[in-house]
Amino acid sequence: MKKLFSLICIIITLAFLTGCGESEEKKNSNLSSNTKAMVIENSNETGLAYDMTIEEFTEKFNDMYKEKTGKGIVADENEKMVSLDSSNWTVAGKKSQTDGKTTYTSYIYPFKKGEFVLAVDDNTEKIISVTTATTSKVWKSSAKEVEKIGTIASMVCAGYNLDKFNYMKKLYETSISGNCYFDNVIYKVIGTDSREDVIVKMISLPAEKKAIADTQYTDYVMYKQGKCDFGQHTEK
């Protein structure tokens, strides 16, 4: 797994911005943009970042994933599934890469079915983007499990509760067809060729609307309400 993600750091920020009484499920389907993601202003190219550090992400992901599944995502030496350890994040690629008026460093954390990549602002230590990556081979056999991991990772960064899971999972499934914009965050699922396999990435990136004005995306709330077609972010 260690050799399969060499391309991720290059494309975390840019690659997916091109081209891009009720039951719990029913309540989730009624979410709107009034549900505010936990984002803050940032001097990077998209103008926003998650209001969360890498240590906070680690703790909150462990709590939410364990609440959802009762286990962790990392296999220890005995193949027991355990939680993430904040001391095990390592730098991916070159440190302090320029993004707008700030610099960021990407950190990786391998787990049994893939790898997390977090782009973190060097100055504020806030997360600029979160990527859940795996190979097409693993995706074909374990898509639902990887999808669950990636969905929860993005939910944690945005500060959502677990009761939003079904809605956010469907949002990510929709974003396989193109960029989806919801609650100040772009969501995208993409595949990128490497020398060994296709790398599948579930990505979320906070962004101001003015920063993505020239980007093709779907306003997910309006799309769900039937107010715009897929690939559009203006009302019919």
C-alpha positions as CSV (number, residue, x, y, z in Angstrom):
1,M,0.0,0.0,0.0
2,K,2.9,2.4,0.7
3,K,3.9,2.7,-3.0
4,L,0.5,3.3,-4.4
5,F,-0.1,7.0,-3.5
6,S,2.8,8.9,-4.9
7,L,0.6,11.1,-7.1
8,I,-1.8,12.2,-4.4
9,C,0.1,15.1,-3.1
10,I,0.4,16.7,-6.5
11,I,-3.3,16.8,-7.1
12,I,-5.0,17.2,-3.7
13,T,-6.1,20.8,-4.4
14,L,-6.3,21.1,-8.2
15,A,-7.3,17.8,-9.9
16,F,-10.9,17.6,-8.8
17,L,-11.7,21.3,-9.4
18,T,-11.6,20.7,-13.1
19,G,-14.2,18.9,-15.2
20,C,-16.3,19.2,-11.5
21,G,-41.6,10.6,13.2
22,E,-39.6,10.4,10.2
23,S,-37.0,7.7,9.5
24,E,-33.4,8.8,9.8
25,E,-32.9,8.5,6.1
26,K,-35.8,10.7,5.4
27,K,-34.7,13.3,7.9
28,N,-31.2,13.2,6.3
29,S,-32.7,13.8,2.9
30,N,-34.1,17.1,4.1
31,L,-30.8,18.7,5.0
32,S,-30.2,22.0,3.4
33,S,-27.4,24.6,3.2
34,N,-28.6,25.9,6.6
35,T,-26.5,23.1,8.0
36,K,-23.3,25.0,8.4
37,A,-20.0,23.2,7.9
38,M,-17.2,24.1,10.4
39,V,-15.1,26.2,8.1
40,I,-13.1,29.3,8.5
41,E,-11.5,31.9,6.3
42,N,-8.0,31.0,5.0
43,S,-5.5,32.6,2.7
44,N,-5.2,29.6,0.4
45,E,-6.6,29.6,-3.2
46,T,-10.1,28.5,-2.1
47,G,-10.4,31.0,0.7
48,L,-11.5,28.5,3.3
49,A,-10.2,25.7,5.5
50,Y,-11.8,23.3,8.0
51,D,-11.7,24.7,11.5
52,M,-9.9,21.6,12.7
53,T,-6.3,20.5,13.4
54,I,-4.9,17.1,12.5
55,E,-4.9,16.0,16.2
56,E,-8.6,17.0,16.5
57,F,-9.4,15.1,13.3
58,T,-7.7,12.0,14.6
59,E,-9.6,12.0,17.9
60,K,-13.0,12.8,16.4
61,F,-12.7,10.3,13.5
62,N,-11.8,7.5,16.0
63,D,-14.9,8.4,18.1
64,M,-17.3,8.6,15.1
65,Y,-16.1,5.6,13.3
66,K,-16.2,3.5,16.5
67,E,-19.7,4.8,17.2
68,K,-20.7,3.7,13.7
69,T,-18.9,0.4,13.4
70,G,-17.6,-0.6,16.8
71,K,-14.0,-0.9,15.6
72,G,-11.0,0.9,14.1
73,I,-9.6,1.0,10.6
74,V,-5.9,0.1,11.2
75,A,-4.7,-3.5,11.4
76,D,-2.2,-4.0,14.2
77,E,0.5,-6.8,14.2
78,N,-2.1,-9.3,15.2
79,E,-4.6,-8.1,12.5
80,K,-6.8,-6.6,15.2
81,M,-8.6,-3.5,13.9
82,V,-7.5,-0.5,16.1
83,S,-8.0,3.3,16.0
84,L,-5.8,5.9,14.5
85,D,-2.8,7.2,16.6
86,S,-2.1,10.9,16.1
87,S,1.7,10.2,16.4
88,N,1.6,8.0,13.3
89,W,0.9,10.8,10.7
90,T,3.9,11.3,8.4
91,V,4.8,14.0,5.8
92,A,3.9,13.1,2.2
93,G,6.0,14.6,-0.5
94,K,7.6,18.1,-0.2
95,K,7.0,20.2,3.0
96,S,5.5,23.7,2.8
97,Q,4.1,23.8,-0.7
98,T,2.6,27.1,-1.8
99,D,-1.1,27.5,-2.0
100,G,-2.3,31.0,-2.6
101,K,-0.9,33.3,0.1
102,T,-0.1,30.4,2.5
103,T,1.9,27.2,2.5
104,Y,0.7,23.7,3.4
105,T,2.1,20.3,4.1
106,S,0.4,17.0,3.3
107,Y,0.3,14.3,5.9
108,I,-0.5,10.6,5.3
109,Y,-1.9,7.8,7.4
110,P,-2.1,4.3,5.9
111,F,-4.9,2.0,7.1
112,K,-6.0,-1.5,6.0
113,K,-8.1,-0.5,3.0
114,G,-6.3,2.7,1.9
115,E,-4.8,5.9,3.2
116,F,-5.8,9.3,4.5
117,V,-4.1,12.4,3.1
118,L,-4.6,15.7,4.9
119,A,-3.4,19.0,3.5
120,V,-2.6,21.2,6.6
121,D,-1.9,24.9,6.6
122,D,1.6,25.5,8.0
123,N,0.6,28.8,9.6
124,T,-2.7,28.0,11.2
125,E,-2.4,24.2,11.4
126,K,-6.0,23.9,10.1
127,I,-6.9,21.3,7.6
128,I,-7.3,22.6,4.0
129,S,-8.5,19.3,2.5
130,V,-9.1,15.7,3.4
131,T,-8.6,12.8,0.9
132,T,-9.4,9.1,1.4
133,A,-7.5,7.1,-1.1
134,T,-7.4,3.5,-2.2
135,T,-6.7,1.4,-5.3
136,S,-9.2,0.3,-7.8
137,K,-8.6,-3.3,-6.8
138,V,-9.5,-2.6,-3.2
139,W,-12.4,-0.3,-4.3
140,K,-13.9,-3.1,-6.3
141,S,-13.9,-5.5,-3.4
142,S,-14.5,-3.1,-0.5
143,A,-16.2,0.0,-2.0
144,K,-18.8,0.2,0.7
145,E,-16.2,0.1,3.5
146,V,-14.0,2.7,1.9
147,E,-17.0,4.9,1.2
148,K,-18.0,4.7,4.8
149,I,-14.5,5.7,5.9
150,G,-14.2,8.6,3.5
151,T,-17.7,9.8,4.3
152,I,-17.1,9.9,8.0
153,A,-13.7,11.6,7.5
154,S,-15.3,14.5,5.6
155,M,-18.2,14.6,8.1
156,V,-15.8,14.9,11.0
157,C,-13.9,17.8,9.3
158,A,-17.2,19.6,8.7
159,G,-18.3,19.1,12.3
160,Y,-21.4,17.1,11.4
161,N,-23.0,14.5,13.7
162,L,-23.4,10.9,12.8
163,D,-27.1,11.4,12.0
164,K,-26.1,13.1,8.8
165,F,-24.3,10.0,7.5
166,N,-26.9,8.8,5.0
167,Y,-27.2,12.2,3.3
168,M,-23.5,12.7,3.1
169,K,-23.0,9.2,1.7
170,K,-25.4,9.8,-1.1
171,L,-23.8,13.2,-1.8
172,Y,-20.4,11.4,-2.3
173,E,-22.1,8.8,-4.5
174,T,-23.5,11.6,-6.6
175,S,-20.0,13.3,-6.8
176,I,-18.7,10.3,-8.7
177,S,-20.3,11.9,-11.7
178,G,-18.8,15.4,-11.1
179,N,-18.0,18.0,-8.5
180,C,-20.7,18.6,-5.9
181,Y,-20.9,21.7,-3.8
182,F,-22.6,21.6,-0.4
183,D,-22.4,23.8,2.6
184,N,-19.2,25.6,1.5
185,V,-17.4,22.4,0.6
186,I,-16.6,20.8,-2.7
187,Y,-16.9,17.0,-2.8
188,K,-15.4,14.7,-5.5
189,V,-14.6,11.1,-6.2
190,I,-11.9,10.6,-8.9
191,G,-9.6,7.9,-10.2
192,T,-6.0,8.7,-11.2
193,D,-3.7,6.4,-13.1
194,S,-0.4,5.4,-11.5
195,R,2.2,3.0,-12.6
196,E,0.7,0.2,-10.6
197,D,-3.0,0.8,-10.4
198,V,-5.8,3.4,-10.6
199,I,-5.9,5.4,-7.4
200,V,-9.5,6.1,-6.2
201,K,-9.8,9.3,-4.1
202,M,-12.7,10.6,-2.1
203,I,-11.9,14.3,-1.6
204,S,-13.5,17.2,0.2
205,L,-12.3,20.8,0.1
206,P,-13.8,23.9,1.7
207,A,-14.2,26.7,-0.9
208,E,-15.8,30.1,-1.2
209,K,-18.2,30.3,-4.2
210,K,-16.2,33.2,-5.7
211,A,-13.0,31.0,-5.7
212,I,-14.7,28.3,-7.8
213,A,-16.7,30.6,-10.1
214,D,-15.0,29.2,-13.2
215,T,-15.2,25.6,-11.9
216,Q,-17.9,23.2,-13.1
217,Y,-19.9,21.9,-10.2
218,T,-23.4,21.0,-9.0
219,D,-25.1,22.9,-6.2
220,Y,-26.2,19.8,-4.4
221,V,-29.1,21.4,-2.4
222,M,-30.6,23.0,-5.5
223,Y,-30.1,19.7,-7.5
224,K,-31.9,17.7,-4.8
225,Q,-34.7,20.2,-4.8
226,G,-35.0,20.0,-8.6
227,K,-34.0,23.6,-9.0
228,C,-30.9,22.9,-11.2
229,D,-29.6,20.2,-13.5
230,F,-26.5,18.2,-12.6
231,G,-23.4,20.2,-13.5
232,Q,-25.2,23.5,-12.8
233,H,-25.0,25.9,-9.9
234,T,-27.7,28.4,-11.0
235,E,-31.4,27.9,-10.8
236,K,-33.3,26.9,-13.9
